[in-house]
Amino acid sequence: MDSRKELILKILIQEHIKTGTPVGSGVLVEKYNLDISPATARNELAWLESEGYIIQPHTSAGRVPTEKAYNLFLEQFSNSKLSKQITDHFCSVLQNTDEQSLKETAKVTARISDGAVFCAFHRNNLYYTGISNLFQQPEFNELSLIHDISTVIDRMDEVIDSIFDEIDIGVHTLIGSKNPFGNFCSVIISKHRTEDNVGLFGVLGPMRMDYKKNIALIKYINKKISN
């Protein structure tokens, strides 16, 4: 992929994360002042589609990124830092690693991330919040996906139990087919070790999530609560 295609794909991902809607060539050229014609943009989008980085949903004129596209930029997503405004939200709740502090931290994280947030204090002790955030995402307006995400919520205990011992200490981003909760969504999950416990903390959302912000969130929390 040459630099122009990479730039177009990066902008398309950025725009889709913001809007939740398919992105057309006209939006890319006009909104982001690209120095190319709409016809050239369409040709580049056609190439990206042929290589599996974007798809054209239904009869829409726009495209949306695929799992392959998000994974391409995962390393770049992982390099961001949180603003002081966001870290200040955690000052009063992230004082220690007891269950109540982590539950309050999960609530704050759910508000900032727009995702569902879970924390497992032990293998069979799970807390989650922010489920309503998932149903507000445009991806989950379709009846079939409402059923799918509802099934994930019903099985959350089972999924956490199955992956608890398999995940390494640290922060992991699992997109689509790599996500144990379902191939239609993504999870950013950390495994941390405290003085007397090993636990999990994560954000679950659609594949179209703000990876820069949410990876930075989970890395920050993991650093704060880990030994």
Summary of the structure (lengths in Angstrom):
residues: 227
radius of gyration: 18.6
end to end distance: 41.3
largest distance: 60.3
contacts: 695
relative contact order: 0.13
helix: 51%
strand: 19%
